[in-house]
Amino acid sequence: MKPGLARVLFLVGSLVVATLATAAWDEHEPEILTKSRLDHCPAPPEAKSDTAVEPDRDLLLFLYSLSQGLKGRN
C-alpha cells in the first residue's frame, strides 16, 4: 500500500471516529434538585442513615500537619 493512500485512509477513519464521538456526546443541562427528585436517589436503602454524623475533631490538626510536612527542610 502506498504511503499516500494509507494517510488518506487514516484521515478518513479519524474523521469518522470524531464524527461518531460528536454524535454520541451527551451533556446534561444544569437542573435544580427538588425534594421530589431526591426521593428517587439511586443510593441503596441501607446507605441512608438517620443518625447525625459527628465531625472529626482532629481534622484541622491533621490538615495542619500535612501542610507542615510538605515544606522543604532548610
C-alpha positions in Angstrom: 0.0 0.0 0.0 1.3 3.4 -0.9 2.0 5.9 2.0 -0.3 8.5 0.4 -3.2 6.1 0.3 -2.5 5.0 3.9 -2.5 8.6 5.1 -5.9 9.3 3.3 -7.4 6.2 4.8 -6.1 7.1 8.3 -7.5 10.7 7.9 -10.9 9.4 6.7 -11.0 6.9 9.6 -10.1 9.5 12.2 -12.8 11.8 10.8 -15.4 9.0 11.1 -14.4 8.4 14.7 -14.5 12.1 15.5 -17.9 12.4 13.9 -19.3 9.4 15.8 -17.9 10.7 19.1 -19.5 14.1 18.4 -22.9 12.5 17.6 -22.7 10.4 20.8 -21.8 13.3 23.0 -24.4 13.8 25.7 -24.0 16.7 28.1 -26.9 17.3 30.5 -28.1 20.7 31.2 -27.9 22.1 34.8 -31.1 21.2 36.8 -32.4 22.3 40.1 -32.8 19.4 42.6 -36.0 19.3 44.4 -37.3 17.2 47.3 -39.3 15.1 44.9 -36.2 14.3 42.8 -34.2 13.4 45.9 -36.7 10.7 46.8 -35.5 8.8 43.7 -31.9 8.7 44.6 -30.0 5.7 43.3 -28.3 5.1 46.6 -29.2 1.8 48.3 -31.6 2.0 51.2 -29.0 0.8 53.7 -26.8 3.8 52.8 -29.3 6.3 54.1 -28.9 6.9 57.8 -31.0 8.9 60.2 -28.1 9.4 62.7 -26.2 12.6 62.6 -22.5 12.2 61.7 -20.1 13.8 64.1 -17.2 15.8 62.5 -13.7 14.6 63.3 -12.2 16.9 65.9 -8.7 16.2 64.8 -9.3 17.0 61.1 -7.9 20.5 61.4 -4.8 19.2 63.2 -4.3 16.6 60.6 -4.5 19.1 57.8 -2.1 21.4 59.6 0.4 18.5 60.0 0.1 17.6 56.3 0.8 21.2 55.2 3.8 21.4 57.5 5.2 18.1 56.2 5.2 19.5 52.6 7.6 22.3 53.4 11.2 21.8 52.4 13.8 21.5 55.2 16.4 24.3 55.5 
